[in-house]
Amino acid sequence: VFLRAANMIKRMRDKDPSWTFVLPAWPHLYHWQSKELARQDRIPWRNFFEIEAINEYVPTIEFEDFVRENGPEIDEILYLQSYKDGRSDGEKWVEKIDVGDCNQSPPYRKDDAGNWRGPFSGFSQDVYA
């Protein structure tokens, strides 16, 4: 998913260079937990990866840094999903990016003010689109 999202942002920057790859904080990691450590969610990518190296491929920022620098409003939500029909057996895999209707209900809902609310990287109460 990471590579697909990074490639998508890179391709989008060809048309509009203002796009930045915002890395969502890691959610509650059931498989990598250590009982000796404190609560383990909203974990920044910089704990696992060199953000500067990713930034060489596509402009990148951690979600919490984005919110700190830009405020709690997100400009746009891109919800990645599989294609409804998938691929048929033997079909060569091809990177495809299309805007379309969601195959399943996304985890975002409009509130009374018309803002989109949902699980924004564990910041669901603080952030909206």
C-alpha positions as CSV (number, residue, x, y, z in Angstrom):
1,V,0.0,0.0,0.0
2,F,2.8,2.4,0.8
3,L,4.4,2.1,-2.6
4,R,1.1,2.4,-4.4
5,A,0.3,5.6,-2.4
6,A,3.8,7.1,-3.0
7,N,3.5,6.3,-6.7
8,M,0.1,7.8,-6.9
9,I,1.3,11.1,-5.3
10,K,4.3,11.2,-7.6
11,R,2.0,10.8,-10.6
12,M,-0.4,13.5,-9.3
13,R,2.5,15.9,-8.8
14,D,3.2,15.7,-12.6
15,K,-0.1,17.6,-13.0
16,D,0.0,19.6,-9.8
17,P,3.3,19.9,-7.9
18,S,1.5,21.1,-4.7
19,W,0.7,17.5,-3.7
20,T,2.6,16.1,-0.6
21,F,2.6,12.5,0.6
22,V,1.2,12.7,4.2
23,L,2.2,9.5,6.1
24,P,-0.6,8.5,8.6
25,A,0.6,7.5,12.0
26,W,0.8,3.7,12.6
27,P,-2.3,2.5,14.4
28,H,-2.4,0.1,17.3
29,L,0.2,-2.6,16.2
30,Y,-1.0,-5.9,17.6
31,H,1.9,-7.9,16.1
32,W,4.7,-5.7,17.2
33,Q,3.7,-4.8,20.7
34,S,6.0,-4.9,23.7
35,K,4.2,-5.1,27.0
36,E,7.0,-3.2,28.7
37,L,6.4,-0.1,26.6
38,A,3.6,2.5,27.0
39,R,0.6,2.7,24.7
40,Q,1.6,1.9,21.2
41,D,-0.5,3.7,18.7
42,R,-0.2,6.9,16.7
43,I,3.4,5.8,16.1
44,P,5.3,8.0,13.7
45,W,6.9,6.5,10.6
46,R,10.3,8.0,11.6
47,N,10.5,5.3,14.3
48,F,10.8,2.7,11.5
49,F,11.9,4.5,8.3
50,E,14.2,7.3,7.1
51,I,11.7,10.0,6.1
52,E,14.4,11.9,4.4
53,A,15.0,9.0,2.1
54,I,11.3,8.8,1.2
55,N,11.3,12.6,0.7
56,E,13.9,12.1,-2.1
57,Y,11.3,10.2,-4.1
58,V,8.3,12.3,-3.3
59,P,7.8,15.3,-0.9
60,T,6.7,13.6,2.4
61,I,5.5,14.7,5.8
62,E,4.3,12.9,8.9
63,F,0.6,13.3,9.7
64,E,1.2,14.9,13.1
65,D,3.7,17.3,11.6
66,F,1.2,18.2,8.8
67,V,-1.5,18.9,11.4
68,R,0.9,21.0,13.5
69,E,2.0,23.0,10.5
70,N,-1.4,23.3,8.7
71,G,-4.1,23.0,11.3
72,P,-6.8,20.3,11.8
73,E,-8.4,20.7,8.3
74,I,-7.4,18.2,5.6
75,D,-7.8,19.5,2.1
76,E,-8.8,16.2,0.4
77,I,-9.2,12.5,1.3
78,L,-8.1,9.9,-1.2
79,Y,-9.4,6.5,-0.2
80,L,-7.5,3.6,-1.8
81,Q,-9.4,0.5,-2.6
82,S,-9.2,-2.6,-4.9
83,Y,-11.0,-2.6,-8.2
84,K,-14.5,-4.1,-7.9
85,D,-13.8,-6.7,-10.6
86,G,-10.2,-7.3,-9.5
87,R,-7.9,-9.1,-11.9
88,S,-8.5,-12.3,-13.7
89,D,-6.1,-15.1,-13.3
90,G,-3.0,-14.7,-15.4
91,E,-3.7,-11.1,-16.1
92,K,-0.5,-9.0,-15.9
93,W,-0.5,-6.5,-12.9
94,V,-0.7,-2.9,-14.0
95,E,-0.6,0.2,-11.9
96,K,-4.0,1.9,-12.3
97,I,-5.3,5.0,-10.7
98,D,-8.9,6.0,-11.3
99,V,-11.3,8.2,-9.4
100,G,-14.6,6.5,-8.8
101,D,-17.3,5.4,-6.4
102,C,-16.3,3.5,-3.4
103,N,-16.9,-0.3,-3.5
104,Q,-17.6,-0.4,0.2
105,S,-18.7,2.3,2.7
106,P,-15.6,4.4,3.6
107,P,-15.0,5.0,7.3
108,Y,-15.7,8.7,6.9
109,R,-19.0,10.4,7.6
110,K,-20.2,14.0,7.3
111,D,-21.0,15.7,10.5
112,D,-23.8,18.3,11.1
113,A,-21.4,21.1,9.9
114,G,-20.7,19.3,6.6
115,N,-17.2,18.2,7.6
116,W,-15.9,14.7,7.0
117,R,-15.0,12.9,10.2
118,G,-13.4,9.5,10.6
119,P,-10.3,7.6,11.7
120,F,-7.6,10.1,10.6
121,S,-4.6,8.2,11.8
122,G,-5.9,8.0,15.4
123,F,-6.6,11.8,15.4
124,S,-10.3,11.3,14.6
125,Q,-11.6,13.8,17.3
126,D,-9.2,16.5,16.3
127,V,-9.1,16.4,12.5
128,Y,-11.6,16.9,9.8
129,A,-11.9,17.3,6.0
